Amino acid sequence: MLDATGFVFFHLTALFHPEAEQAERADTAVRVSNGCVDWSVVGRETILNYPTVAIQYVSAAERITLWMSPDLGCFPLKMTYERRHGNTFRQAIERRALKVTSDL
């Protein structure tokens, strides 16, 4: 989900589809104004000195939790992906930011 290849591909395609980039910026602005809440809120945590809101999507087969930082334009500082095994979920992937840098 947060695969670096997908991230690069998305930004390369945005160069050839400026309307896609505009739509993504508009979506991000709405997300920031909503406090980064797209799914169910399951917690709040400070990660690397940034407050985050943990939002979660659950389906029959998987559960995805993202810790989004409003101060960073809803950039996810942590992500877990869990697969359902019977009545429980087992973590398959966890990604977390190691540091935050800014060009500003």
NUNUZA-678892 format. One record per atom (N, C-alpha, C): residue number from 1; atom name; x, y, z. Coordinates in Angstrom, 2 decimals, always signed. Layout:
<lodrens>
NUM CA X Y Z $
...
</lodrens>
This chain:
<lodrens>
1 N +0.81 -1.19 +0.00 $
1 CA +0.00 +0.00 +0.00 $
1 C +0.85 +1.26 +0.00 $
2 N +1.85 +1.32 +0.86 $
2 CA +2.73 +2.48 +0.88 $
2 C +4.03 +2.16 +0.16 $
3 N +3.95 +1.35 -0.84 $
3 CA +5.10 +0.91 -1.60 $
3 C +5.75 +2.09 -2.31 $
4 N +7.05 +2.20 -2.21 $
4 CA +7.79 +3.31 -2.81 $
4 C +7.63 +3.32 -4.33 $
5 N +7.56 +2.17 -4.95 $
5 CA +7.39 +2.10 -6.40 $
5 C +6.06 +2.71 -6.80 $
6 N +5.01 +2.39 -6.07 $
6 CA +3.70 +2.96 -6.35 $
6 C +3.68 +4.46 -6.17 $
7 N +4.38 +4.94 -5.13 $
7 CA +4.46 +6.37 -4.86 $
7 C +5.13 +7.09 -6.03 $
8 N +6.26 +6.56 -6.49 $
8 CA +6.98 +7.16 -7.61 $
8 C +6.13 +7.10 -8.87 $
9 N +5.51 +5.96 -9.13 $
9 CA +4.66 +5.82 -10.31 $
9 C +3.53 +6.84 -10.29 $
10 N +2.88 +7.02 -9.12 $
10 CA +1.79 +7.98 -9.02 $
10 C +2.28 +9.38 -9.40 $
11 N +3.43 +9.78 -8.87 $
11 CA +3.93 +11.12 -9.14 $
11 C +4.39 +11.28 -10.59 $
12 N +4.89 +10.22 -11.19 $
12 CA +5.25 +10.29 -12.61 $
12 C +4.01 +10.42 -13.48 $
13 N +2.96 +9.68 -13.16 $
13 CA +1.73 +9.78 -13.95 $
13 C +1.08 +11.14 -13.76 $
14 N +1.26 +11.76 -12.59 $
14 CA +0.69 +13.09 -12.36 $
14 C +1.31 +14.12 -13.29 $
15 N +2.58 +13.90 -13.71 $
15 CA +3.21 +14.82 -14.65 $
15 C +2.49 +14.83 -15.99 $
16 N +1.96 +13.69 -16.36 $
16 CA +1.27 +13.57 -17.63 $
16 C -0.24 +13.76 -17.51 $
17 N -0.74 +13.83 -16.28 $
17 CA -2.16 +14.02 -16.02 $
17 C -2.33 +15.08 -14.93 $
18 N -2.15 +16.37 -15.30 $
18 CA -2.22 +17.42 -14.28 $
18 C -3.56 +17.46 -13.55 $
19 N -4.64 +17.03 -14.21 $
19 CA -5.94 +17.02 -13.53 $
19 C -5.97 +16.02 -12.39 $
20 N -5.21 +14.94 -12.51 $
20 CA -5.11 +13.95 -11.42 $
20 C -4.40 +14.57 -10.22 $
21 N -3.36 +15.36 -10.48 $
21 CA -2.64 +16.02 -9.40 $
21 C -3.53 +17.05 -8.71 $
22 N -4.30 +17.79 -9.49 $
22 CA -5.23 +18.77 -8.91 $
22 C -6.28 +18.06 -8.06 $
23 N -6.80 +16.94 -8.53 $
23 CA -7.80 +16.19 -7.77 $
23 C -7.21 +15.67 -6.47 $
24 N -5.96 +15.19 -6.51 $
24 CA -5.30 +14.69 -5.30 $
24 C -5.08 +15.83 -4.30 $
25 N -4.69 +17.00 -4.79 $
25 CA -4.51 +18.15 -3.89 $
25 C -5.84 +18.57 -3.25 $
26 N -6.90 +18.53 -4.03 $
26 CA -8.23 +18.87 -3.49 $
26 C -8.66 +17.84 -2.44 $
27 N -8.43 +16.57 -2.72 $
27 CA -8.75 +15.50 -1.75 $
27 C -7.95 +15.68 -0.47 $
28 N -6.67 +16.02 -0.61 $
28 CA -5.82 +16.22 +0.56 $
28 C -6.30 +17.41 +1.38 $
29 N -6.70 +18.50 +0.72 $
29 CA -7.20 +19.67 +1.43 $
29 C -8.45 +19.34 +2.23 $
30 N -9.34 +18.54 +1.65 $
30 CA -10.56 +18.12 +2.36 $
30 C -10.18 +17.22 +3.53 $
31 N -9.27 +16.29 +3.31 $
31 CA -8.83 +15.37 +4.36 $
31 C -8.21 +16.15 +5.53 $
32 N -7.37 +17.14 +5.25 $
32 CA -6.75 +17.94 +6.30 $
32 C -7.82 +18.72 +7.06 $
33 N -8.78 +19.29 +6.35 $
33 CA -9.84 +20.05 +7.02 $
33 C -10.73 +19.15 +7.89 $
34 N -10.78 +17.86 +7.58 $
34 CA -11.54 +16.88 +8.38 $
34 C -10.68 +16.25 +9.48 $
35 N -9.48 +16.76 +9.68 $
35 CA -8.59 +16.19 +10.70 $
35 C -8.02 +14.85 +10.30 $
36 N -7.91 +14.59 +9.01 $
36 CA -7.36 +13.35 +8.45 $
36 C -8.28 +12.15 +8.68 $
37 N -9.54 +12.37 +8.89 $
37 CA -10.46 +11.27 +9.20 $
37 C -11.22 +10.87 +7.94 $
38 N -10.86 +9.70 +7.39 $
38 CA -11.56 +9.11 +6.25 $
38 C -12.36 +7.88 +6.69 $
39 N -11.82 +7.15 +7.63 $
39 CA -12.42 +5.91 +8.11 $
39 C -12.72 +6.06 +9.59 $
40 N -12.96 +4.96 +10.28 $
40 CA -13.23 +4.98 +11.72 $
40 C -11.98 +5.35 +12.50 $
41 N -12.13 +6.26 +13.45 $
41 CA -11.01 +6.65 +14.32 $
41 C -10.88 +5.61 +15.43 $
42 N -9.66 +5.06 +15.58 $
42 CA -9.43 +4.03 +16.60 $
42 C -8.40 +4.45 +17.63 $
43 N -7.87 +5.66 +17.49 $
43 CA -6.91 +6.13 +18.49 $
43 C -6.16 +7.35 +18.03 $
44 N -5.35 +7.85 +18.93 $
44 CA -4.47 +8.99 +18.67 $
44 C -3.13 +8.68 +19.31 $
45 N -2.06 +9.14 +18.67 $
45 CA -0.72 +8.84 +19.16 $
45 C +0.22 +9.92 +18.66 $
46 N +1.26 +10.21 +19.42 $
46 CA +2.30 +11.11 +18.95 $
46 C +3.43 +10.25 +18.41 $
47 N +3.79 +10.51 +17.15 $
47 CA +4.86 +9.76 +16.49 $
47 C +5.87 +10.78 +15.97 $
48 N +7.11 +10.62 +16.36 $
48 CA +8.19 +11.54 +15.97 $
48 C +7.83 +13.00 +16.28 $
49 N +7.19 +13.20 +17.42 $
49 CA +6.77 +14.52 +17.91 $
49 C +5.64 +15.15 +17.09 $
50 N +4.93 +14.37 +16.30 $
50 CA +3.77 +14.85 +15.55 $
50 C +2.53 +14.14 +16.05 $
51 N +1.47 +14.89 +16.37 $
51 CA +0.22 +14.22 +16.74 $
51 C -0.36 +13.51 +15.52 $
52 N -0.89 +12.32 +15.75 $
52 CA -1.52 +11.57 +14.66 $
52 C -2.89 +11.08 +15.09 $
53 N -3.72 +10.82 +14.11 $
53 CA -5.01 +10.18 +14.34 $
53 C -4.95 +8.82 +13.64 $
54 N -5.28 +7.77 +14.37 $
54 CA -5.27 +6.42 +13.82 $
54 C -6.65 +6.13 +13.24 $
55 N -6.69 +5.88 +11.94 $
55 CA -7.95 +5.55 +11.28 $
55 C -7.85 +4.12 +10.77 $
56 N -9.00 +3.45 +10.70 $
56 CA -8.98 +2.03 +10.38 $
56 C -10.08 +1.66 +9.40 $
57 N -9.71 +0.83 +8.44 $
57 CA -10.64 +0.24 +7.47 $
57 C -10.66 -1.26 +7.75 $
58 N -11.85 -1.81 +7.89 $
58 CA -11.98 -3.25 +8.15 $
58 C -12.92 -3.85 +7.11 $
59 N -12.49 -4.95 +6.50 $
59 CA -13.35 -5.71 +5.59 $
59 C -13.39 -7.14 +6.08 $
60 N -14.04 -7.99 +5.34 $
60 CA -14.14 -9.40 +5.73 $
60 C -12.77 -10.08 +5.74 $
61 N -11.85 -9.61 +4.90 $
61 CA -10.57 -10.28 +4.75 $
61 C -9.38 -9.54 +5.35 $
62 N -9.52 -8.23 +5.61 $
62 CA -8.36 -7.47 +6.03 $
62 C -8.71 -6.31 +6.94 $
63 N -7.68 -5.79 +7.61 $
63 CA -7.83 -4.59 +8.44 $
63 C -6.59 -3.73 +8.20 $
64 N -6.81 -2.46 +7.85 $
64 CA -5.73 -1.52 +7.58 $
64 C -5.86 -0.37 +8.56 $
65 N -4.78 -0.06 +9.25 $
65 CA -4.76 +1.06 +10.17 $
65 C -3.67 +2.03 +9.75 $
66 N -4.03 +3.31 +9.63 $
66 CA -3.09 +4.36 +9.26 $
66 C -3.05 +5.40 +10.36 $
67 N -1.85 +5.81 +10.76 $
67 CA -1.67 +6.90 +11.72 $
67 C -1.29 +8.13 +10.90 $
68 N -2.27 +9.02 +10.68 $
68 CA -2.12 +10.18 +9.81 $
68 C -1.80 +11.43 +10.64 $
69 N -0.89 +12.26 +10.13 $
69 CA -0.51 +13.48 +10.83 $
69 C -1.13 +14.71 +10.16 $
70 N -2.07 +15.37 +10.82 $
70 CA -2.65 +16.61 +10.26 $
70 C -1.59 +17.68 +10.02 $
71 N -0.57 +17.75 +10.89 $
71 CA +0.48 +18.76 +10.74 $
71 C +1.33 +18.53 +9.49 $
72 N +1.30 +17.33 +8.96 $
72 CA +2.08 +16.99 +7.77 $
72 C +1.18 +16.74 +6.56 $
73 N +0.03 +17.39 +6.52 $
73 CA -0.88 +17.22 +5.38 $
73 C -1.47 +15.84 +5.29 $
74 N -1.70 +15.20 +6.44 $
74 CA -2.26 +13.86 +6.53 $
74 C -1.32 +12.78 +6.01 $
75 N -0.05 +13.05 +6.06 $
75 CA +0.93 +12.03 +5.67 $
75 C +0.90 +10.91 +6.71 $
76 N +0.86 +9.66 +6.27 $
76 CA +0.84 +8.54 +7.24 $
76 C +2.23 +8.29 +7.81 $
77 N +2.35 +8.36 +9.12 $
77 CA +3.62 +8.09 +9.78 $
77 C +3.75 +6.63 +10.20 $
78 N +2.64 +5.91 +10.17 $
78 CA +2.66 +4.48 +10.51 $
78 C +1.50 +3.82 +9.79 $
79 N +1.69 +2.55 +9.41 $
79 CA +0.64 +1.79 +8.73 $
79 C +0.77 +0.33 +9.13 $
80 N -0.35 -0.31 +9.43 $
80 CA -0.36 -1.76 +9.62 $
80 C -1.40 -2.37 +8.69 $
81 N -1.08 -3.54 +8.19 $
81 CA -1.99 -4.31 +7.34 $
81 C -2.11 -5.68 +7.98 $
82 N -3.34 -6.08 +8.26 $
82 CA -3.60 -7.38 +8.90 $
82 C -4.55 -8.19 +8.03 $
83 N -4.31 -9.50 +7.98 $
83 CA -5.19 -10.42 +7.26 $
83 C -6.01 -11.21 +8.26 $
84 N -7.25 -11.49 +7.87 $
84 CA -8.12 -12.29 +8.75 $
84 C -7.73 -13.76 +8.66 $
85 N -7.65 -14.36 +9.83 $
85 CA -7.43 -15.81 +9.96 $
85 C -8.47 -16.31 +10.94 $
86 N -9.53 -16.87 +10.43 $
86 CA -10.63 -17.31 +11.30 $
86 C -11.32 -16.11 +11.93 $
87 N -11.36 -16.06 +13.25 $
87 CA -12.01 -14.96 +13.96 $
87 C -11.05 -13.86 +14.38 $
88 N -9.78 -13.97 +14.00 $
88 CA -8.79 -12.98 +14.42 $
88 C -8.05 -12.41 +13.22 $
89 N -7.37 -11.30 +13.45 $
89 CA -6.51 -10.70 +12.44 $
89 C -5.06 -10.93 +12.84 $
90 N -4.22 -11.18 +11.85 $
90 CA -2.78 -11.34 +12.08 $
90 C -2.05 -10.31 +11.23 $
91 N -1.15 -9.61 +11.87 $
91 CA -0.41 -8.56 +11.17 $
91 C +0.47 -9.17 +10.09 $
92 N +0.36 -8.61 +8.89 $
92 CA +1.17 -9.06 +7.76 $
92 C +2.25 -8.03 +7.42 $
93 N +1.93 -6.75 +7.59 $
93 CA +2.86 -5.68 +7.23 $
93 C +2.76 -4.56 +8.26 $
94 N +3.89 -3.99 +8.61 $
94 CA +3.92 -2.76 +9.40 $
94 C +4.99 -1.85 +8.81 $
95 N +4.64 -0.61 +8.57 $
95 CA +5.58 +0.40 +8.07 $
95 C +5.50 +1.60 +8.99 $
96 N +6.65 +2.19 +9.31 $
96 CA +6.67 +3.40 +10.13 $
96 C +7.77 +4.33 +9.64 $
97 N +7.50 +5.63 +9.77 $
97 CA +8.49 +6.63 +9.45 $
97 C +9.60 +6.58 +10.48 $
98 N +10.82 +6.78 +10.03 $
98 CA +11.97 +6.81 +10.94 $
98 C +12.37 +8.23 +11.31 $
99 N +12.10 +9.17 +10.39 $
99 CA +12.34 +10.57 +10.69 $
99 C +11.54 +11.42 +9.70 $
100 N +11.37 +12.68 +10.06 $
100 CA +10.65 +13.62 +9.22 $
100 C +11.58 +14.77 +8.90 $
101 N +11.73 +15.07 +7.62 $
101 CA +12.53 +16.23 +7.19 $
101 C +11.67 +17.12 +6.33 $
102 N +12.03 +18.39 +6.29 $
102 CA +11.25 +19.35 +5.52 $
102 C +12.20 +20.21 +4.69 $
103 N +11.76 +20.54 +3.49 $
103 CA +12.53 +21.42 +2.61 $
103 C +12.13 +22.87 +2.79 $
104 N +11.22 +23.15 +3.69 $
104 CA +10.74 +24.53 +3.88 $
104 C +11.75 +25.40 +4.57 $
</lodrens>
